[in-house]
Amino acid sequence: MSLSLDKLIEKIKNHPHYSEIGMIACHLGLVRGTSRNGQPVKKLSVQVNHEKLKEIITNVKEMPGIIETVVETKQGVFTVGETIMAIAVAGDIREHVFPALEKTVNLIKTKAITKTEQYY
């Protein structure tokens, strides 16, 4: 499965309220070569709770000014540099969109995804 911000943006452009959108903010998550504690990473195992992911997306769409939120994630074992998550949040103005994108990323990473790093 290939993740592409272009595909997410195309989905947003087909939204019935596209004319109300003034901004699209995106996040593309990659496997880092070094863990937060400085260890070299060999691989990353990712598991996704799809029900929790749907709940997060639904809640973010209810935030003020947010028109659409589109998320694609991969599940499995990945090597350094591979793309594992793509997010696009569309809304009226940046004061609404940036906080919604940050909330989406943080909630997904803490509530919907379990990651296990494998070290050298």
TORPAFI-101288 format. One record per residue (C-alpha): residue in three letters; x, z, y; residue number from 1. Coordinates in steps of 0.001 Angstrom, whole numbers, plus 500000, padded with zeros to 6 digits. Layout:
BEGIN
code X Z Y pos
Ala X Z Y NUM
...
// end
This chain:
BEGIN
code X Z Y pos
Met 500000 500000 500000 1
Ser 501472 498915 503307 2
Leu 500666 500946 506420 3
Ser 500463 499126 509716 4
Leu 499487 500289 513169 5
Asp 498413 496704 513841 6
Lys 495758 496990 511092 7
Leu 494474 500256 512543 8
Ile 494270 498789 516042 9
Glu 492380 495765 514711 10
Lys 489827 498136 513155 11
Ile 489428 499821 516529 12
Lys 489008 496487 518313 13
Asn 486018 495810 516046 14
His 484331 499083 517018 15
Pro 480926 498524 518674 16
His 482009 500664 521670 17
Tyr 485400 498985 522124 18
Ser 484608 498194 525770 19
Glu 484590 501957 526508 20
Ile 488156 502415 525271 21
Gly 490863 502821 527899 22
Met 493650 503989 525629 23
Ile 494829 503920 522027 24
Ala 497554 506388 520990 25
Cys 499337 506002 517664 26
His 501493 507973 515254 27
Leu 503598 506493 512474 28
Gly 505010 509081 510060 29
Leu 508219 508337 508164 30
Val 510257 510200 505577 31
Arg 513123 511878 507449 32
Gly 516622 511934 506003 33
Thr 517110 515580 506941 34
Ser 514717 518487 506430 35
Arg 513759 520837 509283 36
Asn 516344 523308 507953 37
Gly 519114 520682 507954 38
Gln 519273 519781 504247 39
Pro 519724 516101 503328 40
Val 516482 514763 501826 41
Lys 516562 512480 498790 42
Lys 512809 511994 498298 43
Leu 509483 513329 499528 44
Ser 506443 513955 497348 45
Val 503097 513694 499186 46
Gln 499643 514729 497975 47
Val 496521 514077 500077 48
Asn 493279 516059 500066 49
His 490946 513175 500946 50
Glu 487879 515366 501541 51
Lys 489768 517519 504057 52
Leu 491158 514356 505666 53
Lys 487620 512980 506167 54
Glu 486528 516305 507666 55
Ile 489434 516292 510135 56
Ile 488691 512718 511227 57
Thr 485011 513540 511715 58
Asn 485855 516595 513826 59
Val 488343 514725 516015 60
Lys 485797 511971 516679 61
Glu 483536 514661 518158 62
Met 486105 515599 520814 63
Pro 485249 514618 524403 64
Gly 486042 510985 525218 65
Ile 487114 509991 521689 66
Ile 485591 506721 520500 67
Glu 487407 506206 517179 68
Thr 490052 507792 514956 69
Val 491578 505801 512101 70
Val 493981 507281 509553 71
Glu 495789 505820 506564 72
Thr 498020 507906 504321 73
Lys 500053 507283 501219 74
Gln 500281 509551 498233 75
Gly 503166 509710 495758 76
Val 506952 509960 495902 77
Phe 508822 508237 498725 78
Thr 512401 507674 499839 79
Val 513970 508155 503263 80
Gly 512668 505707 505862 81
Glu 509407 504884 504103 82
Thr 506193 504992 506108 83
Ile 503766 507603 504767 84
Met 501090 507968 507444 85
Ala 499576 505906 510266 86
Ile 497112 507251 512835 87
Ala 495381 505604 515796 88
Val 493121 507525 518171 89
Ala 491096 505608 520745 90
Gly 489248 507016 523706 91
Asp 488384 506735 527328 92
Ile 491361 508348 529136 93
Arg 494778 509764 528242 94
Glu 493727 513338 529014 95
His 491353 513049 526054 96
Val 493362 510773 523759 97
Phe 496786 512484 523714 98
Pro 495407 515939 522783 99
Ala 493182 514346 520116 100
Leu 496153 512520 518577 101
Glu 498244 515697 518553 102
Lys 495383 517670 517001 103
Thr 494847 514985 514359 104
Val 498521 514923 513339 105
Asn 498819 518712 513264 106
Leu 495619 519260 511275 107
Ile 496443 516567 508733 108
Lys 499953 517925 508219 109
Thr 498764 521529 507851 110
Lys 495373 521126 506133 111
Ala 495163 517769 504309 112
Ile 498664 516920 503119 113
Thr 501026 518786 500832 114
Lys 504648 517677 501004 115
Thr 507558 518638 498777 116
Glu 511066 517580 499711 117
Gln 513655 516805 497049 118
Tyr 517220 517436 498178 119
Tyr 520591 516050 497187 120
// end
